[in-house]
Amino acid sequence: MIQAIRGLQWLSRLVGACELTLGLVIWFVGVSSVSLHILLGSVMTLILLIVGAIALPVKESRSLGVVGILYAFILSGFGMVQTGLLIGPLHWLVQVLHLLIGVGSIAVVHLIGARYLKLKKVSRIAPTPVESVSVPQSASVAASDEA
């Protein structure tokens, strides 16, 4: 699962960069490639769902897994309805919120992934018993000679 998390983190970076670029081109240039933007947004939603589902069984990351799954629904839901919100001169506010939610999805994937990887690395290392530190006799004798 560690490799899956790492791969999904890289995929989220790639898809996120494409989504951001494509979204800004749609917004400022007016190129009509909304269907590709929706497809990439669906891929990002799936990444969030998968990363959230991977994090659910681990007790320490369960809450982040739930956040990831909820965020996936927010991301897709807002993406689908955003064209009908605040139609007119204030629609740019909706577009900015859509942009922030999209960038936030990348952050959520990396937050969940980092927590999961940290927990798995810690649990893979066997705890070592703490040993008492003993001072060799020659060191203690040399220290008393100098004083």
N, C-alpha and C positions, 0 to 999 in steps of 0.2 A: 504493500500500500504506500510505502514511502516513495517509491518511484512514480506511482500514479499521482500522488500529490504534487511532486516536483514537476511532472509533465503537465499537469493541469495548470499549475502556476505559470509555466512558460507559455502554454496555449492561451491563457487569459491575457498575458501581456501582448501576444501577437494579435489576438482577436480584438482586444481593447484598443490597440494602436490603430488597427484598420477601421474599427468602429468610430473612433474619434476623428480620424482623417476624413472618412466618408461622411460622417455627420456634419462636420464643418464645411465640406464641399457642398453638401445638400443645402445647408443653411445659408452660406454666403454666396455661392456661385449659382445655385439653383439647378444643378444637374439632377435629373430625376433618376436616381438609383436607390430609391427607397426600398425596393424589394430586396436588394442585396443587404442593405442596412438592417432590415427586419430579420433576414436570415442569420446574419452575424450576431444580432441581438439574441436570437433564439439559441445560438451556440453558447453565448455567454451565460444565458439563463441555465442551460444544461450543465455548464461547468460549475455554476454556483450550487445547483441541486446535487451534483455528484460529490463535490467537496463537502457540502453540508452533510450528506448521507454518510460519507466516510468518517466524519468527525462524530457522528451521533453515538456510536457504541463506546467511545472512550469517555469515561466519566468526567474527566477534567476539561474536555472540549465539547461536551454535549450542548451547552448553552450556545456556544458559537456555531455549532452545527444547525441548531434551530434558527439562529439569526440568519445564517446563509440561505436556508430554505425559504424563510419569510422574505428575505431580500430578493430572492429570485422571483417570487410572485409580485413583489412591488415593482421590480424592474420591468417585467413583461407587461404587467397591468398598466403601468404608467405609460410605457412605450406605445401600447395599443390605443389609449384614449387621448394622448397628448395633443393630437391634431384638432380635436374638438374642444379643447379648453382655452378660455380667454381669447376667442377669435377676435382679431382686430389689432390695434396698435400695441396692446399689452401682451401679445402672444410671445414676445421675446422672453418674458419672465418664465413661461412654461418651458421654452426651449433651454433656457439656462438651468432650470431645475432638472430637466431631462439629461442635460450634460453632466450635472453634478451626480445624479443617481447612477449614470453610466460609469463615471470615473470611480465612484464609490464601490461599484460592484467589483472592480479590479482590486481595490483595497481590501474588501471583505474576503475575497478568495485568498489573498496573501496573508491576511490576519489569521484566518482559519488554518491555512497551510503551515504557517510558522509555528503556531501553537501545537498543532498535531506533530510536526517534525520534532519540536523540542521535547514533547512528552515521549515520543517513541525513542529518541536517542537516549534520554535519561533512563527509560525503563530497560534498554538493551544493555546498559553498563551494570555489571553486578556490583552491589555495594561491597566495599572493602572494609574490614574491621579496623577500627582505630587502634593503633598500637601505642603503647607508652614509649616515650622517647627516653633513651638511656644515654648517659654521658660516659664515654669510654674512660677507663681509669687513667690512662696516660694523659688525657686532656685535663682531667681534674687536678692531677699532680702538677702539670705544667702551669696551670692557672694559679695554684697556691704558691708556687715558687716565685712567680712574678709579683705577687702582692706583698 
